[in-house]
Amino acid sequence: MGAITFGVLIFVAGIGFWGIFLLIGLVGKICDLKLNFNPYHSDRVGGLSSISQINVKIPLLFFSGTLVFPLLTVVINNLPQNELFSLLVWLLLAFYIGLGLAGFIIPQFQIYDAIVKYREEHLAKAEKELQKLLDDLRKCDDQIKSDTLRVKIDAHYNYFNQRIVAIRKWPWDWTLMFQLTSSLIVPVALAILQSFLK
């Protein structure tokens, strides 16, 4: 009976494994598209925080599978003692955790690359516009136009350039990291506690 339960758990986990591979490919394809990157967006990642949310939610769902870790320890404890089988189970658990973390980390690097690319493009464009304003100021003889250009330069530098420079390159924040790690740590801690109380 324990072997059947373990086999069913492995099958269900396999569905989640495939989902992680699909997520990595999906985020990569999205980042390769021409995205509507707004360097002045309030999320401070150019409006790409929704991609980051997808990137966190899928591993969170994947790691919900750790809720069966306490059940898995009961199944393993009721199986005949076999070192090879025990090693296989621990390797599968390590692969599960590693794949879930890879499902978060790899897309983060893909999103990072997209943010850096778009940030540099917008920064180069803003610096070009700033340089044009500075050139116009050097050529200007009229005091009123000169004062107007100084105000434009100041506003351009302090608002546009500084907002682009302030874009975060990594789309995650600490609340997302807390959600991800807690979804993994709590069930694993319960499984370890259960094995010690046995």
Sine and cosine of phi, psi and omega as CSV:
sin_phi,cos_phi,sin_psi,cos_psi,sin_omega,cos_omega
0.00,0.00,-0.66,0.75,-0.01,-1.00
-0.90,0.45,-0.61,0.79,-0.01,-1.00
-0.92,0.40,-0.61,0.80,0.02,-1.00
-0.91,0.41,-0.71,0.71,0.02,-1.00
-0.87,0.49,-0.69,0.72,0.00,-1.00
-0.89,0.45,-0.65,0.76,0.03,-1.00
-0.89,0.45,-0.65,0.76,0.04,-1.00
-0.90,0.43,-0.67,0.74,0.02,-1.00
-0.88,0.47,-0.66,0.75,0.02,-1.00
-0.91,0.42,-0.65,0.76,0.02,-1.00
-0.88,0.47,-0.73,0.68,0.00,-1.00
-0.90,0.44,-0.64,0.76,0.04,-1.00
-0.90,0.44,-0.56,0.83,0.02,-1.00
-0.88,0.48,-0.57,0.83,0.06,-1.00
-0.88,0.47,-0.68,0.73,0.04,-1.00
-0.91,0.41,-0.60,0.80,0.03,-1.00
-0.86,0.50,-0.70,0.71,-0.01,-1.00
-0.89,0.45,-0.61,0.79,0.03,-1.00
-0.88,0.48,-0.61,0.79,0.03,-1.00
-0.91,0.40,-0.68,0.74,0.04,-1.00
-0.88,0.47,-0.65,0.76,0.04,-1.00
-0.90,0.44,-0.64,0.77,0.01,-1.00
-0.88,0.48,-0.72,0.69,-0.02,-1.00
-0.87,0.50,-0.69,0.72,0.04,-1.00
-0.92,0.40,-0.63,0.78,-0.01,-1.00
-0.90,0.43,-0.75,0.66,-0.01,-1.00
-0.90,0.44,-0.63,0.77,0.05,-1.00
-0.88,0.48,-0.68,0.73,0.01,-1.00
-0.92,0.38,-0.64,0.77,0.04,-1.00
-0.88,0.47,-0.70,0.71,-0.03,-1.00
-0.93,0.37,-0.41,0.91,0.04,-1.00
-0.98,0.18,-0.29,0.96,0.03,-1.00
-0.95,0.30,0.26,-0.97,0.13,-0.99
-0.98,0.18,0.97,-0.24,-0.09,-1.00
-1.00,-0.02,0.44,-0.90,0.08,-1.00
-0.99,0.10,1.00,0.05,-0.06,-1.00
-1.00,-0.04,0.87,-0.49,0.00,-1.00
-0.93,-0.36,0.97,-0.25,-0.08,-1.00
-0.92,0.40,-0.21,0.98,-0.02,-1.00
-0.97,-0.24,0.21,0.98,-0.01,-1.00
-0.91,0.41,0.54,-0.84,-0.07,-1.00
-0.93,0.37,-0.30,0.95,0.00,-1.00
-0.98,0.21,-0.13,0.99,0.05,-1.00
0.90,0.44,0.30,0.96,0.15,-0.99
-0.77,-0.64,0.48,0.88,0.08,-1.00
0.95,0.31,0.33,0.95,-0.02,-1.00
1.00,0.06,0.17,0.99,-0.03,-1.00
-1.00,-0.09,0.20,0.98,-0.03,-1.00
-0.91,0.41,-0.44,0.90,0.02,-1.00
-0.91,0.41,-0.58,0.81,0.07,-1.00
-0.91,0.42,-0.64,0.77,0.03,-1.00
-0.90,0.43,-0.59,0.81,0.04,-1.00
-0.89,0.46,-0.67,0.74,0.07,-1.00
-0.87,0.49,-0.69,0.73,-0.03,-1.00
-0.87,0.49,-0.51,0.86,0.00,-1.00
-1.00,0.05,-0.63,0.77,-0.10,-0.99
-0.91,0.42,-0.63,0.78,-0.03,-1.00
-0.91,0.42,-0.77,0.64,0.08,-1.00
-0.88,0.47,-0.51,0.86,0.08,-1.00
-0.88,0.48,-0.70,0.71,0.06,-1.00
-0.90,0.43,-0.65,0.76,0.01,-1.00
-0.88,0.48,-0.69,0.72,-0.02,-1.00
-0.96,0.27,-0.15,0.99,0.12,-0.99
-0.90,0.44,-0.33,0.94,0.09,-1.00
-0.90,0.44,-0.33,0.95,0.04,-1.00
-0.93,0.36,-0.22,0.97,0.06,-1.00
-0.89,0.45,-0.37,0.93,0.03,-1.00
-1.00,0.03,0.01,1.00,0.02,-1.00
-0.84,0.54,-0.70,0.71,0.06,-1.00
-0.87,0.50,-0.65,0.76,0.06,-1.00
-0.90,0.43,-0.64,0.77,-0.01,-1.00
-0.89,0.46,-0.62,0.79,0.03,-1.00
-0.91,0.41,-0.57,0.82,0.06,-1.00
-0.92,0.40,-0.70,0.71,0.02,-1.00
-0.88,0.48,-0.71,0.70,-0.02,-1.00
-0.90,0.44,-0.65,0.76,-0.01,-1.00
-0.92,0.39,-0.42,0.91,0.00,-1.00
-1.00,-0.03,-0.08,1.00,0.04,-1.00
-0.99,0.14,0.42,-0.91,0.07,-1.00
-0.86,0.51,0.60,-0.80,-0.03,-1.00
-0.94,0.35,0.88,-0.48,0.01,-1.00
-0.53,-0.85,0.88,-0.47,-0.07,-1.00
-0.89,0.45,-0.61,0.79,0.00,-1.00
-0.91,0.42,-0.69,0.72,0.02,-1.00
-0.91,0.41,-0.66,0.75,0.03,-1.00
-0.88,0.47,-0.67,0.74,0.04,-1.00
-0.89,0.45,-0.65,0.76,0.03,-1.00
-0.88,0.48,-0.68,0.74,0.02,-1.00
-0.89,0.46,-0.72,0.70,-0.01,-1.00
-0.92,0.39,-0.56,0.83,0.07,-1.00
-0.92,0.40,-0.64,0.77,0.05,-1.00
-0.90,0.44,-0.65,0.76,0.03,-1.00
-0.91,0.41,-0.66,0.75,0.04,-1.00
-0.90,0.43,-0.65,0.76,0.05,-1.00
-0.89,0.45,-0.65,0.76,0.02,-1.00
-0.86,0.51,-0.77,0.63,-0.02,-1.00
-0.91,0.42,-0.68,0.73,0.01,-1.00
-0.89,0.45,-0.66,0.76,0.01,-1.00
-0.92,0.39,-0.64,0.77,0.05,-1.00
-0.89,0.45,-0.67,0.74,0.04,-1.00
-0.92,0.39,-0.63,0.78,0.05,-1.00
-0.90,0.43,-0.57,0.82,0.05,-1.00
-0.91,0.41,-0.31,0.95,0.10,-0.99
-0.99,-0.10,-0.71,0.70,-0.15,-0.99
-0.95,0.31,-0.73,0.69,-0.06,-1.00
-0.87,0.49,-0.75,0.66,0.06,-1.00
-0.89,0.46,-0.51,0.86,0.06,-1.00
-0.87,0.49,-0.66,0.76,0.05,-1.00
-0.92,0.38,-0.58,0.81,0.04,-1.00
-0.91,0.42,-0.68,0.73,0.03,-1.00
-0.92,0.38,-0.64,0.77,0.04,-1.00
-0.84,0.55,-0.74,0.68,0.01,-1.00
-0.87,0.50,-0.66,0.75,0.01,-1.00
-0.91,0.41,-0.70,0.72,0.00,-1.00
-0.88,0.47,-0.72,0.69,-0.01,-1.00
-0.88,0.47,-0.68,0.73,0.00,-1.00
-0.87,0.49,-0.78,0.63,-0.03,-1.00
-0.93,0.37,-0.59,0.80,0.02,-1.00
-0.88,0.47,-0.71,0.70,0.01,-1.00
-0.90,0.43,-0.64,0.77,0.04,-1.00
-0.87,0.48,-0.73,0.68,-0.02,-1.00
-0.94,0.34,-0.57,0.82,0.04,-1.00
-0.92,0.40,-0.67,0.75,0.04,-1.00
-0.89,0.45,-0.65,0.76,0.02,-1.00
-0.91,0.41,-0.69,0.72,0.00,-1.00
-0.91,0.42,-0.62,0.78,0.02,-1.00
-0.93,0.36,-0.55,0.83,0.06,-1.00
-0.91,0.42,-0.70,0.71,0.04,-1.00
-0.90,0.44,-0.64,0.77,0.03,-1.00
-0.90,0.44,-0.66,0.75,0.02,-1.00
-0.90,0.44,-0.61,0.79,0.05,-1.00
-0.89,0.45,-0.68,0.73,0.04,-1.00
-0.89,0.46,-0.64,0.77,0.03,-1.00
-0.91,0.41,-0.64,0.77,0.05,-1.00
-0.90,0.43,-0.67,0.75,0.04,-1.00
-0.88,0.47,-0.61,0.79,0.02,-1.00
-0.91,0.42,-0.65,0.76,0.01,-1.00
-0.90,0.43,-0.57,0.82,-0.05,-1.00
-1.00,0.09,-0.22,0.98,-0.13,-0.99
-0.98,0.18,0.73,-0.69,0.04,-1.00
-0.97,-0.26,-0.36,0.93,-0.06,-1.00
-0.99,0.15,0.79,-0.62,-0.05,-1.00
-0.91,0.42,-0.66,0.75,-0.02,-1.00
-0.91,0.40,-0.71,0.70,0.05,-1.00
-0.90,0.43,-0.60,0.80,0.00,-1.00
-0.89,0.45,-0.69,0.72,0.04,-1.00
-0.90,0.43,-0.64,0.77,0.04,-1.00
-0.88,0.47,-0.68,0.73,0.03,-1.00
-0.90,0.43,-0.61,0.79,0.03,-1.00
-0.89,0.46,-0.66,0.75,0.04,-1.00
-0.90,0.44,-0.68,0.73,0.02,-1.00
-0.89,0.46,-0.68,0.73,0.00,-1.00
-0.89,0.46,-0.71,0.71,0.00,-1.00
-0.88,0.47,-0.72,0.69,0.01,-1.00
-0.90,0.43,-0.67,0.74,-0.01,-1.00
-0.88,0.47,-0.71,0.70,-0.04,-1.00
-0.94,0.34,-0.76,0.65,-0.10,-1.00
-0.96,0.29,-0.43,0.90,0.00,-1.00
-0.98,-0.20,-0.89,0.46,-0.13,-0.99
-0.93,0.37,-0.83,0.56,-0.04,-1.00
-0.88,0.47,-0.71,0.70,-0.05,-1.00
-0.92,0.39,-0.56,0.83,0.06,-1.00
-0.92,0.40,-0.63,0.78,0.02,-1.00
-0.93,0.36,-0.68,0.74,0.01,-1.00
-0.89,0.46,-0.54,0.84,-0.05,-1.00
-0.98,0.20,-0.05,1.00,0.02,-1.00
-0.89,0.46,0.75,-0.66,0.05,-1.00
-0.96,0.27,0.66,-0.75,0.00,-1.00
-1.00,0.10,-0.46,0.89,0.02,-1.00
-0.98,-0.22,0.78,-0.63,-0.12,-0.99
-0.99,0.14,-0.08,1.00,-0.06,-1.00
-1.00,-0.09,0.31,-0.95,0.13,-0.99
-0.74,-0.68,0.02,-1.00,-0.13,-0.99
-0.93,0.36,-0.48,0.88,0.04,-1.00
-0.92,0.39,-0.61,0.79,0.05,-1.00
-0.91,0.41,-0.66,0.75,0.01,-1.00
-0.90,0.43,-0.62,0.79,0.03,-1.00
-0.90,0.44,-0.68,0.73,0.03,-1.00
-0.87,0.49,-0.71,0.71,-0.05,-1.00
-0.91,0.41,-0.76,0.65,-0.05,-1.00
-0.94,0.35,-0.60,0.80,0.01,-1.00
-0.93,0.37,-0.53,0.85,0.03,-1.00
-0.92,0.39,-0.35,0.94,0.02,-1.00
-0.99,-0.13,-0.68,0.74,-0.15,-0.99
-0.95,0.32,-0.68,0.74,-0.09,-1.00
-0.86,0.50,-0.80,0.60,0.00,-1.00
-0.91,0.41,-0.57,0.82,0.03,-1.00
-0.91,0.41,-0.66,0.75,0.04,-1.00
-0.89,0.46,-0.63,0.77,0.06,-1.00
-0.89,0.45,-0.66,0.75,0.02,-1.00
-0.90,0.43,-0.67,0.75,0.01,-1.00
-0.92,0.40,-0.69,0.72,0.03,-1.00
-0.88,0.48,-0.66,0.75,0.00,-1.00
-0.90,0.43,-0.62,0.78,0.00,-1.00
-0.93,0.36,-0.51,0.86,0.03,-1.00
-0.97,0.23,-0.51,0.86,-0.01,-1.00
-0.98,0.17,-0.13,0.99,-0.05,-1.00
-0.90,0.43,0.00,0.00,0.00,0.00
